Amino acid sequence: MTTRTIGQHIRLSLSLFARFGARLTAIWAGVALLHELFLRLAVEIGMHSRLLGLFAIAPVILLQLLLFVTAFVILQGRASDLRRPADEGAGSGPGGSAASPNVSLLVGALLAVLIPFYGYYAGWGLLSETLRDYSQLFWQTQMRRVDLTQPDFPPTALEIGQTGWVVLAVALIWLIRRFSKARQAGGGRAGWALVVVACEASWALLGLYVLSGWKGQFTGWLAALPSPGEVFDWILPAASAAVADAAHPIDWPPPFRLWPFLNALFWYALLPVIWFNMGAIVHGHDLTRIAAPTRRLAGTALERWGALPRPVRDFMGHFWAGVAKRWNAVANGVLLAASAGVTLTVSVIVLWRLVDWAGNWAWIGLAHLVGPQEVAAWQVIGVPLNLLFGMPGGMPGGILVGPLQFCILSAGLQLAGRAAPVRAADASPA
């Protein structure tokens, strides 16, 4: 059974890559080009207003979310819904575009995975990396345009200044979001839903930026405090100096330690698991449906909610209905990923990391073929290598590596989705 599951996973992954690999590669290349263009546009905006430049980074991050969601939607075989003309859904509302399936499909998936994706983006350090790239490009542009006649150096990229402007920008985004939701609910163009997603993405970026600043201040405060060992030594001074470990030659390999090995293995396997779960959210992103496992898991909460008086439910639902629907979709996706089983999950992790490993070694092999070059030459040669395979030691990616990794994840989710009804039928009493 184990060998059969792994074989099915490999065959389905290769089949998906053969069908959709060229399309995903073209999309990945287009997103890479737009990423550079949007980043430079944000720098140009930031040269005039540091706050607006920070908000202009939101499309850069939103591009990664669009790539992630679009790849899984395509691999689901629902690309025809994205290509369908918007006027096919006409007739259900004024203007006929409120129910257009192409936009509603993409927006539903974006709304479902928005919060988990930004949590991953910040928690894995990608937000700091994006801000670092923005600051570096901003500084280079600033140095090329520096005015040596001015005694004061202009502020850096992330020096926003007064907090009042941040509050004003948040209020303005809230008004735009409210207006867009009203137009969307009133039967306006379905594109207003994308404006809502962009506003929420801007909120997420600003919130994560503020939290990262607070985290730095809190970390600095903790670093200034004495360590527990120093406090203990101050209370009970040591009677004699501690005995150091016996020295050994530096060429000896370090002794094997089980706990550091398991800790490194956990973090090495965590990234494909996170992608697998977010892909499952996209696969089960129907905001109007609560899957049976989710209903069983949240049965007590639903019963308590139903027991509340009708006016209380209406009042709370007015503010929290959208959030609850999103977390329903998140729970549906996470439970779908959890239903994959140990064998399929391990297969996803190993194949995903194997493709990443092969991409890194392909980069290194081509670099050895090129041979030693000047630094200026490598700055040019490294661009296509990073585009094709991703940078070794960096985040997995590349237009040849990323699409195959998406195919591995989507194949695992499709196999898990097929097996779930079979297991439910087997578990049900005859």
Secondary structure as a PSIPRED ss2 file (coil, helix, strand):
# PSIPRED VFORMAT (PSIPRED V4.0)

   1 M C   1.000  0.000  0.000
   2 T H   0.000  1.000  0.000
   3 T H   0.000  1.000  0.000
   4 R H   0.000  1.000  0.000
   5 T H   0.000  1.000  0.000
   6 I H   0.000  1.000  0.000
   7 G H   0.000  1.000  0.000
   8 Q H   0.000  1.000  0.000
   9 H H   0.000  1.000  0.000
  10 I H   0.000  1.000  0.000
  11 R H   0.000  1.000  0.000
  12 L H   0.000  1.000  0.000
  13 S H   0.000  1.000  0.000
  14 L H   0.000  1.000  0.000
  15 S H   0.000  1.000  0.000
  16 L H   0.000  1.000  0.000
  17 F H   0.000  1.000  0.000
  18 A H   0.000  1.000  0.000
  19 R H   0.000  1.000  0.000
  20 F H   0.000  1.000  0.000
  21 G H   0.000  1.000  0.000
  22 A H   0.000  1.000  0.000
  23 R H   0.000  1.000  0.000
  24 L H   0.000  1.000  0.000
  25 T H   0.000  1.000  0.000
  26 A H   0.000  1.000  0.000
  27 I H   0.000  1.000  0.000
  28 W H   0.000  1.000  0.000
  29 A H   0.000  1.000  0.000
  30 G H   0.000  1.000  0.000
  31 V H   0.000  1.000  0.000
  32 A H   0.000  1.000  0.000
  33 L H   0.000  1.000  0.000
  34 L H   0.000  1.000  0.000
  35 H H   0.000  1.000  0.000
  36 E H   0.000  1.000  0.000
  37 L H   0.000  1.000  0.000
  38 F H   0.000  1.000  0.000
  39 L H   0.000  1.000  0.000
  40 R H   0.000  1.000  0.000
  41 L H   0.000  1.000  0.000
  42 A H   0.000  1.000  0.000
  43 V H   0.000  1.000  0.000
  44 E H   0.000  1.000  0.000
  45 I H   0.000  1.000  0.000
  46 G H   0.000  1.000  0.000
  47 M H   0.000  1.000  0.000
  48 H H   0.000  1.000  0.000
  49 S C   1.000  0.000  0.000
  50 R H   0.000  1.000  0.000
  51 L H   0.000  1.000  0.000
  52 L H   0.000  1.000  0.000
  53 G H   0.000  1.000  0.000
  54 L H   0.000  1.000  0.000
  55 F H   0.000  1.000  0.000
  56 A C   1.000  0.000  0.000
  57 I C   1.000  0.000  0.000
  58 A H   0.000  1.000  0.000
  59 P H   0.000  1.000  0.000
  60 V H   0.000  1.000  0.000
  61 I H   0.000  1.000  0.000
  62 L H   0.000  1.000  0.000
  63 L H   0.000  1.000  0.000
  64 Q H   0.000  1.000  0.000
  65 L H   0.000  1.000  0.000
  66 L H   0.000  1.000  0.000
  67 L H   0.000  1.000  0.000
  68 F H   0.000  1.000  0.000
  69 V H   0.000  1.000  0.000
  70 T H   0.000  1.000  0.000
  71 A H   0.000  1.000  0.000
  72 F H   0.000  1.000  0.000
  73 V H   0.000  1.000  0.000
  74 I H   0.000  1.000  0.000
  75 L H   0.000  1.000  0.000
  76 Q C   1.000  0.000  0.000
  77 G C   1.000  0.000  0.000
  78 R C   1.000  0.000  0.000
  79 A H   0.000  1.000  0.000
  80 S H   0.000  1.000  0.000
  81 D H   0.000  1.000  0.000
  82 L H   0.000  1.000  0.000
  83 R H   0.000  1.000  0.000
  84 R C   1.000  0.000  0.000
  85 P C   1.000  0.000  0.000
  86 A H   0.000  1.000  0.000
  87 D H   0.000  1.000  0.000
  88 E H   0.000  1.000  0.000
  89 G H   0.000  1.000  0.000
  90 A C   1.000  0.000  0.000
  91 G C   1.000  0.000  0.000
  92 S C   1.000  0.000  0.000
  93 G C   1.000  0.000  0.000
  94 P H   0.000  1.000  0.000
  95 G H   0.000  1.000  0.000
  96 G H   0.000  1.000  0.000
  97 S C   1.000  0.000  0.000
  98 A C   1.000  0.000  0.000
  99 A C   1.000  0.000  0.000
 100 S C   1.000  0.000  0.000
 101 P H   0.000  1.000  0.000
 102 N H   0.000  1.000  0.000
 103 V H   0.000  1.000  0.000
 104 S H   0.000  1.000  0.000
 105 L H   0.000  1.000  0.000
 106 L H   0.000  1.000  0.000
 107 V H   0.000  1.000  0.000
 108 G H   0.000  1.000  0.000
 109 A H   0.000  1.000  0.000
 110 L H   0.000  1.000  0.000
 111 L H   0.000  1.000  0.000
 112 A H   0.000  1.000  0.000
 113 V H   0.000  1.000  0.000
 114 L H   0.000  1.000  0.000
 115 I H   0.000  1.000  0.000
 116 P H   0.000  1.000  0.000
 117 F H   0.000  1.000  0.000
 118 Y H   0.000  1.000  0.000
 119 G H   0.000  1.000  0.000
 120 Y H   0.000  1.000  0.000
 121 Y H   0.000  1.000  0.000
 122 A H   0.000  1.000  0.000
 123 G H   0.000  1.000  0.000
 124 W C   1.000  0.000  0.000
 125 G C   1.000  0.000  0.000
 126 L H   0.000  1.000  0.000
 127 L H   0.000  1.000  0.000
 128 S H   0.000  1.000  0.000
 129 E H   0.000  1.000  0.000
 130 T H   0.000  1.000  0.000
 131 L H   0.000  1.000  0.000
 132 R H   0.000  1.000  0.000
 133 D H   0.000  1.000  0.000
 134 Y H   0.000  1.000  0.000
 135 S H   0.000  1.000  0.000
 136 Q H   0.000  1.000  0.000
 137 L H   0.000  1.000  0.000
 138 F H   0.000  1.000  0.000
 139 W H   0.000  1.000  0.000
 140 Q H   0.000  1.000  0.000
 141 T H   0.000  1.000  0.000
 142 Q H   0.000  1.000  0.000
 143 M H   0.000  1.000  0.000
 144 R H   0.000  1.000  0.000
 145 R C   1.000  0.000  0.000
 146 V C   1.000  0.000  0.000
 147 D C   1.000  0.000  0.000
 148 L C   1.000  0.000  0.000
 149 T C   1.000  0.000  0.000
 150 Q C   1.000  0.000  0.000
 151 P C   1.000  0.000  0.000
 152 D C   1.000  0.000  0.000
 153 F C   1.000  0.000  0.000
 154 P C   1.000  0.000  0.000
 155 P C   1.000  0.000  0.000
 156 T C   1.000  0.000  0.000
 157 A C   1.000  0.000  0.000
 158 L C   1.000  0.000  0.000
 159 E C   1.000  0.000  0.000
 160 I C   1.000  0.000  0.000
 161 G C   1.000  0.000  0.000
 162 Q C   1.000  0.000  0.000
 163 T H   0.000  1.000  0.000
 164 G H   0.000  1.000  0.000
 165 W H   0.000  1.000  0.000
 166 V H   0.000  1.000  0.000
 167 V H   0.000  1.000  0.000
 168 L H   0.000  1.000  0.000
 169 A H   0.000  1.000  0.000
 170 V H   0.000  1.000  0.000
 171 A H   0.000  1.000  0.000
 172 L H   0.000  1.000  0.000
 173 I H   0.000  1.000  0.000
 174 W H   0.000  1.000  0.000
 175 L H   0.000  1.000  0.000
 176 I H   0.000  1.000  0.000
 177 R H   0.000  1.000  0.000
 178 R H   0.000  1.000  0.000
 179 F H   0.000  1.000  0.000
 180 S H   0.000  1.000  0.000
 181 K H   0.000  1.000  0.000
 182 A H   0.000  1.000  0.000
 183 R H   0.000  1.000  0.000
 184 Q H   0.000  1.000  0.000
 185 A H   0.000  1.000  0.000
 186 G C   1.000  0.000  0.000
 187 G C   1.000  0.000  0.000
 188 G C   1.000  0.000  0.000
 189 R C   1.000  0.000  0.000
 190 A C   1.000  0.000  0.000
 191 G C   1.000  0.000  0.000
 192 W H   0.000  1.000  0.000
 193 A H   0.000  1.000  0.000
 194 L H   0.000  1.000  0.000
 195 V H   0.000  1.000  0.000
 196 V H   0.000  1.000  0.000
 197 V H   0.000  1.000  0.000
 198 A H   0.000  1.000  0.000
 199 C H   0.000  1.000  0.000
 200 E H   0.000  1.000  0.000
 201 A H   0.000  1.000  0.000
 202 S H   0.000  1.000  0.000
 203 W H   0.000  1.000  0.000
 204 A H   0.000  1.000  0.000
 205 L H   0.000  1.000  0.000
 206 L H   0.000  1.000  0.000
 207 G H   0.000  1.000  0.000
 208 L H   0.000  1.000  0.000
 209 Y H   0.000  1.000  0.000
 210 V H   0.000  1.000  0.000
 211 L H   0.000  1.000  0.000
 212 S H   0.000  1.000  0.000
 213 G H   0.000  1.000  0.000
 214 W H   0.000  1.000  0.000
 215 K H   0.000  1.000  0.000
 216 G H   0.000  1.000  0.000
 217 Q H   0.000  1.000  0.000
 218 F H   0.000  1.000  0.000
 219 T H   0.000  1.000  0.000
 220 G H   0.000  1.000  0.000
 221 W H   0.000  1.000  0.000
 222 L H   0.000  1.000  0.000
 223 A H   0.000  1.000  0.000
 224 A H   0.000  1.000  0.000
 225 L C   1.000  0.000  0.000
 226 P C   1.000  0.000  0.000
 227 S C   1.000  0.000  0.000
 228 P H   0.000  1.000  0.000
 229 G H   0.000  1.000  0.000
 230 E H   0.000  1.000  0.000
 231 V H   0.000  1.000  0.000
 232 F H   0.000  1.000  0.000
 233 D H   0.000  1.000  0.000
 234 W H   0.000  1.000  0.000
 235 I H   0.000  1.000  0.000
 236 L C   1.000  0.000  0.000
 237 P C   1.000  0.000  0.000
 238 A C   1.000  0.000  0.000
 239 A C   1.000  0.000  0.000
 240 S C   1.000  0.000  0.000
 241 A C   1.000  0.000  0.000
 242 A C   1.000  0.000  0.000
 243 V C   1.000  0.000  0.000
 244 A C   1.000  0.000  0.000
 245 D C   1.000  0.000  0.000
 246 A C   1.000  0.000  0.000
 247 A C   1.000  0.000  0.000
 248 H C   1.000  0.000  0.000
 249 P C   1.000  0.000  0.000
 250 I C   1.000  0.000  0.000
 251 D C   1.000  0.000  0.000
 252 W C   1.000  0.000  0.000
 253 P C   1.000  0.000  0.000
 254 P C   1.000  0.000  0.000
 255 P C   1.000  0.000  0.000
 256 F C   1.000  0.000  0.000
 257 R C   1.000  0.000  0.000
 258 L H   0.000  1.000  0.000
 259 W H   0.000  1.000  0.000
 260 P H   0.000  1.000  0.000
 261 F H   0.000  1.000  0.000
 262 L H   0.000  1.000  0.000
 263 N H   0.000  1.000  0.000
 264 A H   0.000  1.000  0.000
 265 L H   0.000  1.000  0.000
 266 F H   0.000  1.000  0.000
 267 W H   0.000  1.000  0.000
 268 Y H   0.000  1.000  0.000
 269 A H   0.000  1.000  0.000
 270 L H   0.000  1.000  0.000
 271 L H   0.000  1.000  0.000
 272 P H   0.000  1.000  0.000
 273 V H   0.000  1.000  0.000
 274 I H   0.000  1.000  0.000
 275 W H   0.000  1.000  0.000
 276 F H   0.000  1.000  0.000
 277 N H   0.000  1.000  0.000
 278 M H   0.000  1.000  0.000
 279 G H   0.000  1.000  0.000
 280 A H   0.000  1.000  0.000
 281 I H   0.000  1.000  0.000
 282 V H   0.000  1.000  0.000
 283 H H   0.000  1.000  0.000
 284 G C   1.000  0.000  0.000
 285 H C   1.000  0.000  0.000
 286 D C   1.000  0.000  0.000
 287 L C   1.000  0.000  0.000
 288 T C   1.000  0.000  0.000
 289 R C   1.000  0.000  0.000
 290 I C   1.000  0.000  0.000
 291 A C   1.000  0.000  0.000
 292 A H   0.000  1.000  0.000
 293 P H   0.000  1.000  0.000
 294 T H   0.000  1.000  0.000
 295 R H   0.000  1.000  0.000
 296 R H   0.000  1.000  0.000
 297 L H   0.000  1.000  0.000
 298 A C   1.000  0.000  0.000
 299 G H   0.000  1.000  0.000
 300 T H   0.000  1.000  0.000
 301 A H   0.000  1.000  0.000
 302 L H   0.000  1.000  0.000
 303 E H   0.000  1.000  0.000
 304 R H   0.000  1.000  0.000
 305 W H   0.000  1.000  0.000
 306 G H   0.000  1.000  0.000
 307 A H   0.000  1.000  0.000
 308 L C   1.000  0.000  0.000
 309 P C   1.000  0.000  0.000
 310 R H   0.000  1.000  0.000
 311 P H   0.000  1.000  0.000
 312 V H   0.000  1.000  0.000
 313 R H   0.000  1.000  0.000
 314 D H   0.000  1.000  0.000
 315 F H   0.000  1.000  0.000
 316 M H   0.000  1.000  0.000
 317 G H   0.000  1.000  0.000
 318 H H   0.000  1.000  0.000
 319 F H   0.000  1.000  0.000
 320 W H   0.000  1.000  0.000
 321 A H   0.000  1.000  0.000
 322 G H   0.000  1.000  0.000
 323 V H   0.000  1.000  0.000
 324 A H   0.000  1.000  0.000
 325 K H   0.000  1.000  0.000
 326 R H   0.000  1.000  0.000
 327 W H   0.000  1.000  0.000
 328 N H   0.000  1.000  0.000
 329 A H   0.000  1.000  0.000
 330 V H   0.000  1.000  0.000
 331 A H   0.000  1.000  0.000
 332 N H   0.000  1.000  0.000
 333 G H   0.000  1.000  0.000
 334 V H   0.000  1.000  0.000
 335 L H   0.000  1.000  0.000
 336 L H   0.000  1.000  0.000
 337 A H   0.000  1.000  0.000
 338 A H   0.000  1.000  0.000
 339 S C   1.000  0.000  0.000
 340 A C   1.000  0.000  0.000
 341 G H   0.000  1.000  0.000
 342 V H   0.000  1.000  0.000
 343 T H   0.000  1.000  0.000
 344 L H   0.000  1.000  0.000
 345 T H   0.000  1.000  0.000
 346 V H   0.000  1.000  0.000
 347 S H   0.000  1.000  0.000
 348 V H   0.000  1.000  0.000
 349 I H   0.000  1.000  0.000
 350 V H   0.000  1.000  0.000
 351 L H   0.000  1.000  0.000
 352 W H   0.000  1.000  0.000
 353 R H   0.000  1.000  0.000
 354 L H   0.000  1.000  0.000
 355 V H   0.000  1.000  0.000
 356 D H   0.000  1.000  0.000
 357 W H   0.000  1.000  0.000
 358 A H   0.000  1.000  0.000
 359 G H   0.000  1.000  0.000
 360 N H   0.000  1.000  0.000
 361 W H   0.000  1.000  0.000
 362 A H   0.000  1.000  0.000
 363 W H   0.000  1.000  0.000
 364 I H   0.000  1.000  0.000
 365 G H   0.000  1.000  0.000
 366 L H   0.000  1.000  0.000
 367 A H   0.000  1.000  0.000
 368 H H   0.000  1.000  0.000
 369 L H   0.000  1.000  0.000
 370 V H   0.000  1.000  0.000
 371 G C   1.000  0.000  0.000
 372 P C   1.000  0.000  0.000
 373 Q C   1.000  0.000  0.000
 374 E C   1.000  0.000  0.000
 375 V H   0.000  1.000  0.000
 376 A H   0.000  1.000  0.000
 377 A H   0.000  1.000  0.000
 378 W H   0.000  1.000  0.000
 379 Q H   0.000  1.000  0.000
 380 V H   0.000  1.000  0.000
 381 I H   0.000  1.000  0.000
 382 G H   0.000  1.000  0.000
 383 V H   0.000  1.000  0.000
 384 P H   0.000  1.000  0.000
 385 L H   0.000  1.000  0.000
 386 N H   0.000  1.000  0.000
 387 L H   0.000  1.000  0.000
 388 L H   0.000  1.000  0.000
 389 F H   0.000  1.000  0.000
 390 G C   1.000  0.000  0.000
 391 M C   1.000  0.000  0.000
 392 P C   1.000  0.000  0.000
 393 G C   1.000  0.000  0.000
 394 G C   1.000  0.000  0.000
 395 M C   1.000  0.000  0.000
 396 P C   1.000  0.000  0.000
 397 G C   1.000  0.000  0.000
 398 G C   1.000  0.000  0.000
 399 I C   1.000  0.000  0.000
 400 L C   1.000  0.000  0.000
 401 V C   1.000  0.000  0.000
 402 G H   0.000  1.000  0.000
 403 P H   0.000  1.000  0.000
 404 L H   0.000  1.000  0.000
 405 Q H   0.000  1.000  0.000
 406 F H   0.000  1.000  0.000
 407 C H   0.000  1.000  0.000
 408 I H   0.000  1.000  0.000
 409 L H   0.000  1.000  0.000
 410 S H   0.000  1.000  0.000
 411 A H   0.000  1.000  0.000
 412 G H   0.000  1.000  0.000
 413 L H   0.000  1.000  0.000
 414 Q H   0.000  1.000  0.000
 415 L H   0.000  1.000  0.000
 416 A H   0.000  1.000  0.000
 417 G H   0.000  1.000  0.000
 418 R H   0.000  1.000  0.000
 419 A H   0.000  1.000  0.000
 420 A H   0.000  1.000  0.000
 421 P H   0.000  1.000  0.000
 422 V H   0.000  1.000  0.000
 423 R H   0.000  1.000  0.000
 424 A H   0.000  1.000  0.000
 425 A H   0.000  1.000  0.000
 426 D H   0.000  1.000  0.000
 427 A H   0.000  1.000  0.000
 428 S C   1.000  0.000  0.000
 429 P C   1.000  0.000  0.000
 430 A C   1.000  0.000  0.000
